[in-house]
Amino acid sequence: MQVDLGKKQYRWLLPWLKKHSSVLDLGCGDGSLLLYLQQNKQAEVLGVEIDAKQVQKCIENQVQVIQ
């Protein structure tokens, strides 16, 4: 899945993150933010999500996730 690079909710975060950062996202939803950071900042990412449907989406997006 390619993430929309123009998403406004992600733009504010980019200046704060250096390449190859480690990111833990609690309540990561479908993992789209983490995927974006993997693709554009080469970040090491891990998501935590309680909703099984969202966990499945993370897996489909090849984002590491813990339920």
C-alpha positions in Angstrom: 0.0 0.0 0.0 1.3 3.4 -0.9 0.5 6.1 1.6 -0.8 9.5 0.4 2.2 11.7 1.1 0.0 14.8 1.1 -1.9 13.9 4.2 -2.0 16.9 6.4 -2.0 14.9 9.6 1.4 13.5 8.8 3.1 16.7 7.7 3.6 18.2 11.1 5.5 15.1 12.3 8.1 15.0 9.6 10.4 17.8 10.8 10.6 16.1 14.3 11.7 12.7 13.1 15.2 11.9 11.9 15.8 9.1 9.5 16.2 5.7 11.0 14.3 6.7 14.2 12.4 4.2 16.3 8.6 4.8 16.6 6.1 3.2 18.8 2.5 4.0 17.9 -0.2 3.2 20.5 -3.6 2.9 18.9 -2.0 2.7 15.4 -5.2 1.9 13.5 -4.5 0.5 10.1 -0.8 1.4 10.4 -0.8 4.0 7.6 1.3 6.4 9.6 3.8 3.8 10.5 4.0 2.6 6.8 4.5 6.2 5.8 7.4 6.6 8.3 8.9 3.3 7.1 8.8 4.4 3.5 9.9 8.0 3.9 12.1 8.1 7.0 13.3 4.5 7.0 12.0 4.3 10.6 11.9 1.2 12.7 8.3 1.0 13.7 6.0 -1.0 15.9 2.2 -0.5 16.3 -0.1 -1.5 19.2 -3.7 -1.9 18.4 -6.7 -3.5 20.1 -9.1 -3.8 17.2 -8.6 -7.1 15.4 -9.7 -5.7 12.0 -7.2 -2.9 12.3 -4.5 -5.4 13.3 -5.2 -7.3 10.1 -4.9 -4.2 8.0 -1.5 -3.5 9.7 -0.4 -7.0 8.7 -1.6 -6.5 5.2 0.4 -3.2 5.1 3.5 -5.1 6.3 3.6 -3.1 9.5 4.7 -4.8 12.7 1.9 -4.7 15.2 1.0 -6.1 18.6 -2.6 -6.7 19.7 
